[in-house]
Amino acid sequence: MTDVSQRPPLDGVRVLDFTHVIAGPYCTMMLADMGADVVKVERPGLGDDLRHVGRYEGRAPHDEDYFYTVNRRKRSIALDLATLEGLETALRLVDSAEVAVFNFAPKTVEKLGFSAETLLARNPRLVYCSLSGFGKTGPLRDRLAMDPIIQAYSGIMSVTGEPSSGPMSVGAPIADVLSGMFGAYAIVCALMEARRTGKGTAIDVSMLEAMIAVLGPRMGETLMAGKLPSRVGNENPMRVPAGMFAASDGKFVSIMSHDQSQWPRFCSAIGHTEWIEDPRFVTLRDRVANREELHALAARTLATAGTAAQWVERFTAERVPCAPVYNYKEALEQEQIADRGLILELDHPKSGPIKVVGPPWKTTLPDPPLVPPPLLGNDGDEVLAAWLQPVLR
């Protein structure tokens, strides 16, 4: 018998993954990274839409690079849910699962007969999770949703960008990823409850609500005072000096003087200790009031008196938060990321060696096997043989 202490925390948990694109697959990938047996249900011949996105220059037609980013450590089975046979097989798999995750539109879930009420009646211990743009209720429940649409509804675009630029989206699918993370968190909590009481749970995750929940700490001004924050670009509305500055080599650094204790250290690092007692800048309130003047002075010095690397060294020595502004390639290749082992290299049966971003945590728990993203339908026979045995409850 395998020592329980040598098994990943979700080892043996069967997750039926009816999701596609990013939000749902990110959620189930997090469960797989903790050891769950995640079986991805896909359309025969087509699979997840993400299999057909991201044909990057220099890559072969069979490479599914975008799909690879959110589907490691999973198995795939192809079922045609438009047929009675496929639907019945899916329902039998639900009977054997502990978790079922969906990111279909609410109407589609109901049309297929996959509502929480229906599946919990079949499998009372099931943890049922639905991820959708707006949730299963409310006037927007049937509205089409993609990450930029949710960003627009959430308010984050209104505070992103320069004052003159107009609203701007964040350059990553954060609504998708964050809602997937919230879904995984809720599922693990519900699994604990199901194992304690024997009763399953229905979870309804809204991408819009996930985004607003994340923005909550920055919405205090609106929540409490009814005021609307303005766009300040790379600056910080509550901290000055703070922003992105060009150095003498044309590269950029991000610097933030977070509180009053860091102000003298900022002045020392930039070589202008006379600013410490300048009446325009003595307190944080003074600096906020004279933001443009102070930032212009700082920008002029930073652009002429040192390279980006030199400024990072100086501000780091003074314990003022700062960083070089990296592009994606530089971010992936930095020593810190290599030291932490975040980038995983997997041997994919079609694409050969591929690289993916691994889970952003380190624990003393055992890791599950590092398995590449699955080929479409590759695990059907194996899954059906194991999962469609009589279920003992």
C-alpha angles and dihedrals in degrees: 000000000000115000106250090218089062094056127089112256096254095039110144095018108132113217120188107205115203093166136114142187111019120313098057097036090050089053094051093042088059089054091048090051087060092051105269118148099241116192113192114211109211139175114265111256094002110049124175113356088236090069087072099047130085106034093173123199111273094021124114121252091249094056112108098192098161091047091050092061096068106025110064120133093026136116125221133220124180116223128166102221089187089072128071091233093052092046093050092049090051091051091050089052089052088056088060098042131092093201133030120187126193135179098177118127110272092250091053092051090052093046091054093048092244098127118141091246092054097046096042089052088057096041112021092186094055122124102215119195126185120189116190139150098262106005131255096292138044134062094291098048094111097041116118111252135195127165096268090048091054091045088055094050093045097061096239092115090058091064097037121091136028120311089254098042102073122229114331136192123238111255097242135055093260097154090057095047096043094049089049090052092049089049093053091048092051092046094054091049090049091049090057089051093047092052091047098047106016090238125121128222139220114224121193113193120188118200089210093053091045090056094047090047090056092048092048097100090054092046095067093107091054096039096049106026103023091235125141118229116225131226112268100173112218093350127095118242093216104033129061130215093034130127148076118305133188116236128210092270093056093253122121135238129196114219133177129184094202104186143000093276091061096050096082089045091052090052091049093049093049092046099244107108089158087074091067093078098026104130090226091061110026098112132030089249089054092050093049089050091051097037098134095048094048094045091050091053092046093046092052093052095043091050095053110028106055150358122263091258092050092050092049089052093049096046092043090053089054092048094243113144110253141144142179111256103244131195118226094270093050091046092053094045099048117121094240092061092045091049091052093047094230096149112074125200115210132184106234118197093228106025100035115215111016131176125222135171108256129215111300095230139081120207139164088240119109115266120234117239113288101243124176122238110284130256113244110280092349096137101041100113094044094048095046092049093052103034101042095060114115108288116232115204 
